[in-house]
Amino acid sequence: MNQATATHTHVSVEPAESPLTPESWGKLGMWIFLAGDAMSFGALLAAYGAMRASSADWPVPAHVLGIPLTAFMTFLLICSSVTMVKALSASKRGDKAGFTKFMLMTIGGGLIFLGLQAFEWTHLIHGKHVTFSHNPYGASLFGTTFFAITGFHGAHVTGGVLYLSAVLMIGLFGRFSKEYANIVEIAALYWHFVDLVWILVFTFVYLI
């Protein structure tokens, strides 16, 4: 009787195991980071909307910005999200060759996007004389908000390209297994977030 009671007491004080594994901790950390980042982009877009609504001479974006080029950039990022999904799928199957191919395509898409954004900025600054503090087409804050929002997003794409490159190097020269797919999945969360944010930027800054 006493032994049974002691055993029961021992079991009852056993600490409960955390439902979070090291893998899920990583995903949770990324989700928390992305939630904070989403608020940053939300604040920028809200400020843009408020300034545009209160300005009497805000230019029509289509008259200043290159919509066809930016539409192609948007399509490019969407395609890079597709290749990111395929890279993750390949990593889960243990397909190293497929993973490498699709990761390189995703990184390449990000690099082309950054190159096109640099071209767009150069054309605006030197061709149309739109700068951070000057805009010959109307409200000077148009240039301020445009370069702040697109520059902030461009910094995220740059960080994403470096992040994916590091993940690729780990897979190629370090460990590559089905467990490694968790690292790829966390990186994919970031990349999909960057792509989604750009769709919102393209809609609110370029189209509306």
Secondary structure, 3 states (H helix, E strand, C coil): CHHHHHHHHHHHCCCCCCCCCHHHHHHHHHHHHHHHHHHHHHHHHHHHHHHHHHCCCCCCHHHHCCHHHHHHHHHHHHHHHHHHHHHHHHHHHCCHHHHHHHHHHHHHHHHHHHHHHHHHHHHHHHHCCCCCCCCCCCCCHHHHHHHHHHHHHHHHHHHHHHHHHHHHHHHHHCCCCCCCHHHHHHHHHHHHHHHHHHHHHHHHHHHC
